């Protein structure tokens, strides 16, 4: 009697390569058809909470389906498409775009097919080195100093999931460096007494407060003793004079400034904080602190040389991130993070149990990206950035950004010339913020009617104004399939819906 275990042949219904080819053709055809027809859908669904959940079976199937993929595609048509927000719709103007493109989608398939786990160089040499090269390409393309690139040996870049994750790793690195410098001057006991404080503008993304909470710097997002939100000027930009005042007060009170986040392109209005002025204040009053730049959306514009003035002062920064998965045709998730202090980052995040030890790591000859992020494991995300760069080239990406900026300027001018509306924020890129002059209720009603039409989707925010906070409609132009005629159609719909009542 053989003691050889059953190899499961026939019992485990793996998909054969031949079947995979056939199903892959069907899936790619489905995606291509969706790209062609998404503009025929309502942008936002008329879905009630729990509707999709209730339509799914109560329990998982005991046996695999004979045509599982065919059933999946049918359920996409029946259940998923009509109950989805269509971020790839040409009239999606809400939030910031969630980029996608054919080359990036194909590269996601290739990444999944390879199934690489790139936590270490030794577990994914090509995965690691392609990523390093892509970050060097993009760092040069957006005008970063050499200190942020891998040849410097002290800096370099990595792909994070989101700008929120970049904020966490920046804060962890900053806290580590602050502790090391305090220990050098005052000893280990002084490190335990550190009272760290994070600074960002009142218009900064919520991820900065969340990073402070996640890392234990703050008790919660309302902890204004550890999360200091700096007042903004009339254009919603951080005020360097207010930053300086807060730093003086906090240092005098025995607090330790650990990180400043300067935002290039705030979520609410795409305001651009004065990087150079803020950096000089920070370096004077918080020489041990970490300066992080959040350019999650606006960073895409840096591929165009004419927009790089916002980077003046970047040489003072310790890290910077932006999301090609927003406005640069790379599908989610892909946040590019650079630092010029690699040692602080890896020193804070490197933990090496025996099962991860290997000769390449021990020799210090390689980058192990598990030391640049919170998770251990990582996908081959650099493939989709590589595919997009090879398909579009930097010139194509510049053209993509420039046309959206031009269309936003056109819409801004239409609004400026119409006395029914007012612009509530300076337009810096592809976002237009406006309101009905009759007040917040009229503005809110207009946006609700526009979205209820199903023909467009817009979002809102509240911005400070001379007469108090104002409810504002945001028009963000950046979806991959959007063309100028869709912006014209939006303006025509705004015109038609203004003044109507429910």
N, C-alpha and C positions, 0 to 999 in steps of 0.2 A: 504493500500500500504506500503510495507516494505521500510525503508530507509537504509537497509543494502547494502553497495556498492558491485558491482560485484567483485568476488574474482579472476576473470581472468581465471578460470578453462576452459581449452579448447582453450583459445585465445593465451596463452603464451606457446610455444612449448618446455617446459623444457625436458631435457633428463631424462628418468626414470632410476632408479638404474639397472633394467634389461637390458635396452639398453646400459647403461654405461658399464656393464660387457662385453657385446658383442663387443662394439667398443673398449674397452680397450684391449681386446685380439688381435684385429686386429692391434691396434697401437703398442703394445709391439712386435708383430710378425714383423711388419714393421721395428722397430728399431733394432731388433735382426738380421734381414736380412741385414740391412744396415751395421751393425758391421761386418757381415761375408763377405760382398762384396765390402766394401769401397775401398779395395786395388785394385779393378778392374777399378776404376774411374781414370780419369786424376786428378792429385793433384790440379792443378790450372785450372780454367775453361777458355775456349776461348769465353768469354762473352764481348759484347760491351756495353758501357754505355747506359742506358735507355732500354735495351732489355727486361729485366724482367718487368719493369714498363709498357711497351707498350703491353705486353702479358696479362696483367690483365684487367678485365672489367673496363669500364670507371666509373661505379657507383656501390654502394653496392646493393645487392639484396633486393627487397621489401619483398619477402616471403622466408622463410627458405627452403632449398633444401630437397627433400625426403631422399636422402642419402648423407647428407653433409659431413660426415666423409669419406665415400668412395670417394667422389669427392676430398676431401682434400688430401687423400693418393695418388690419381691418379695425382694430380697437383704437389705433392712433387716429384714424379717420372718424370713427364713431364717437370717441370719448375724449381724446386728448386735444386734438386740433380745435374743436368748438369750445373747449373749456380752458384755453390757454391765452395768456397775454402774448401777443405776437410782437416780440421785440425786434424781429427782422422785417416787420411791415414797413413799407416806404413812408407811411404817415405816422410812425411812432416818433413822437417828439417829447416824450416824457423822460424824467430822470436824465441820466447820461446814457449814451448808446451802449449796447452790449454787443461788441463787435463780432462779426463772423464773415467768413469768405470761403469760397470753394477750396482754395489751397489749404487753408487751416483745417477745414473739416476732413479733407483727405489725409492730412498729416496726423490728425487725431486717430483715424483708423490705423494708420501705420504704427503709431505709438502703441495702440492697444494690441495690435498684432504682434509686435515685438515683445510686449509684456515685460519690459526691462524694469527692474527695481534698482534705481540709481542712488541708493543711500550712501554708498562708498564709491570711490574711484574703482576699487577692485571688483565691485559688483556690477559696475557699468562704466567701463573706461570711455567708450564712445559717447554715452549719455552725458557723462561729466564734461568731457572736453568740447563737445559740440556746444553745450550750454555756456561754458566759459568763453568760447569764441563768439557766440551770439551776443553775450553781454558786452564784450569788447567792441564788436561791430556797432551795437546800438549806443554804447557810451560815446564812441567817437562821432556817431551820426548826430547826436543831440548836443555835442559840444562840451562834454565833461572833461575836466583836466585829467592828465595822465595818471595822477595819484589815485583815481577811482578805477583804474583798469588793471587787469591781472598782471601785465608785464612789470608793474611797479613792485610786485611781490608783497606790498603792504596793503594794497586795496584790491578791489575786484567786485564782481557782481554775481548775482544768483537770481533764479526765478522763484518768487514766492507765489502763493495762491492768490492773495489779494493785498491791497495797500494796508488793510487792517492787520494782516500778519506782519507786514514790514514794520508797522508801528510798534508791534510787540517786540520783535527782535531788535529794533533800534533802541528801545527803552531798556531791554535786558542788557545789551552791550554797554549802553551809557551808564547804567547802574553799576555794572562790573568795573568799568574804568574809574568811575567816581570813587568806588570803594578802594581800589588799588592805590589811587593817589592820596586819599585820606590816610590809609594805612602807612604809606611811605613817610608821610609828614608827622603823623600823630600816634601811630601804633594801632594794634588790632582792636583794642577796646573802643577806640574812637569810631571804628567802622560800625560797631553795634549801635552807636548813638546817632547814626546818620538819619536825618529826617528829610527824605527826598521830595522834591516838588517838580511837577510837570507844567509847562507853559504852552499855551496855544491861543489863537485869537477866538473871540466870541463866535466867529463864523467858521471855525475849524470843523472838520468832520468828526462825528461822534466816535469814530474808531480811536481817537487819541485818548479820550476819557476812558473808553473800554480797555485800552492797553494799560492804562494806569491801574484799573481795577484788576485786570487779569494778572498783572505782575505783583500785586499786593502793595503798590505804592499808595493807592487810595482805597478807602473803605467801600465807596460806591461812587457813582457818577456825579453825585451831588456834593462830594467832599471838596469844598472850595478852599480848604487849607492845603490840600495836596495837588489839586488840579486848578491852576490859575488861568482863567480865561481873560485875555487881554482885550480891553476896549478897542473898537475899530473906528475909523474915520468915516466921513460921509460916503465914501466909495466902498465901505465894508472891508477895508484893509487894516491889518494890525497896525497900531500906533506905536512906533519905537519909543516915544517919550513915556507912554504908559507902561510899556515893558520895562523901561529903565526904573521907573518909580517903584513898580512891584518888586523888581529884583533887589533894589536897595533896601526896601522894607523887609523883605524875607531874609536876606542875608543878615541884616541887623538883628533879626529875631532868632537867629541860629538855625535857620532852615538851609537846606542844601539843594540848589537848583540842579536837577539831574538831566532834564531834556527840554529843549525848545523845539516845537514843530512850527515851521514856517510853511504856509499853504500857498501854492501857486495854482490858482483856480479853485476857489471855494465851491462847495456843492450848491449852496443857495444861489449865488450870483456870478460865479467864476471870478471873484475878486482876486487880485494878485498881491500878496503881502510884499512889502519892500524888503527883499531879502538882504541886500547889502547893509542897509541901515540897521535892521534887526540883528544881523550877524555881528556887527561891530559892537552893539550894546551888549550882546550875549557874551562875546569873548572878553569884554572888559569886566563884567560883573559876575560871570560864571565860567572862569577859565577851565574848570574841571568838567563842565557840563557838555552834553552831547547835543549837536544841532542837526535835526532831521528835517528834510524837505519833502513834503507831501505834494507831489505833482500828478496825482492819480489820473486825472482827466487831461489837464493842460499839457502834460509832458509830451503828448502826441504832437503838439504844435512845434516842439523843438526840432523836429526833423526839417523844418523850414527855417533857414538862417535868419529870416526877417523877424522871427519871434523870440530869438535867444536873448534879448535884452533882459528878460525876466530872470535869467540865470546870473546876473551880475552879483558877485559876492559868493558864488558857489564854492570857491576855494576855501571858504571858512567852514563849510559844512562837513559833517562826519558821515552823513548818509543821505540818499535821495531815492525816491521810488516813483514809478509811473506805470499805468496799466495799458499796455497795447490791446488788452481785451475790452477796453472801452471804445476808443476812437481810432484804432490803428489796425482793424481788420483781422485781428487774431482772436479766435473765440475763447470764451472763458474756460479755465482760469489761467491768467498769465500776468503777473505783476513783476516788473523788473526792479530789482533792488541793488544799489551799489553802496559800497562803503570805502572810505580811505583808511579805515582802521580795522583791518581784517583781524588782527590779534585780539582786540577787545571783543569782537563778535564770537570768534571761535573759542576764546578763553571762557566766555560765559556759557556757551551751549555745548561744548564738547564733553561727552561722557563716554568712556570706552570700556565696556565690559570685555571679558576675555574672548567671547564669541565674535566680536567685531575686530579683533586685532589681526593685522596683516602686515607684510613687509613694506608695502608701498606707503602705508600710513605711518608706520614706525620710522621710516626714513625721512619723513617730512617732504617727500618729493611730489605729492599730489594734493589736489583739493578734494576733500570729502564734504559734499554738500549737506550731509546730515548735520554738520556743525554750523550751518548757516540758517537753520530753520528750527521750528518747534517740533514737528514730527520727525520720526526716524526715516520712514520710507518716502520715496518720491517717484513720480512718473517722468517719462521722457517728454516733458513739456516743451523743450527747446525745438523739437521737430516742427511744431506748427509755426513758431517764429521764423525758423529757417525757411520753411516753405513759402511763407508770406513775403519775406525779403527777396527770395529768388524769383517769385512770380511778379511782384509789383516793382521791385527795385526802390531805392530811396526816392527817385524821381516820381514814381507812381504814388507813393505814400504822401509826398508833398502835395501832389495834385489833388489827392483825395481830401486832405485837410483844407487846402486853399479854397476849393469849391464850396465847402460847407461854411467857411468863414465869410465868403462873398455872399452866399445866400442869406446868411444871418444878417449881414449888413443891409441887404435889400429889404428884408422884413422889418428891420429896425427903422429904416427910412419911411416905410409905409405907415408904421405906427406913429412916428414922430410927426408926420404930416397930417394925421387925423386927430382933430381936437376932441374926439370921444375918449381917447386913450392917453395915458402917460407912461413914460419909461421910468422904471423904478430903480435901475442900476446901470452903471456904465457897462456897455458891451465890450468885453475883452477878447472874445473868441466866437464860438458858435452858439452861444446861449443868449436869448433875448428875454428880458423880464419886464412885463408890462401889467397895467391895471386899468380898469374902467374908472374914469374920473369921478363917477358918481359914488364910489366908495366900495368897501369890502364886500358887501352883500351883492352888489351888481357884478363885481369881479368873480365872486364865487359862483353865482348863478350862471354866468357866461361859461366858465370852465366846465361846470356840470353839464350844460347843454351840449357843448362841443364834444365831450367824452361820451355822452349818452347817444350821440349820433352814430357811434361805431366807426366813423370815417377817419377819426384822428384820435390820438391819446396825448394829453398834456398833463403836467404835474404842477404843483404849486409850492410856494414857500411863504414865509413871513420875513420881511426885511425891515430894518429900522428906517424911519423916515423923519422928516422935519416935524410932522404932526403926530408922531408915534408910530408904532409898528403897523405895517401894511400887508394885507393879503395880496400875493403877487402870482400871476400866471407865468410859468417857465416854458419856453419853447427851445428845446435842445435839438439841433439839427446835426445828425451824425450817423444815422442808420445806413448800412451798406447799400441797400437798393434805392435810397431816397434820391430823387432827381429834382431839378428846379421846379418842374410842373407840380410836384407835390407841395412845395412851399407856396406856390401861387394858389393852389387849391385850398390850402390852409387859410391863407389870408382872405380868400373869397368866403370861406365858411365863417371866419371870425366876423367879417363884415355883415353877413346875413344874420347871424345869431345875436349880434349886439342889439340890445333894445327889446328883444323878445321876452316874454314872461312865460313861466310854466303854467 
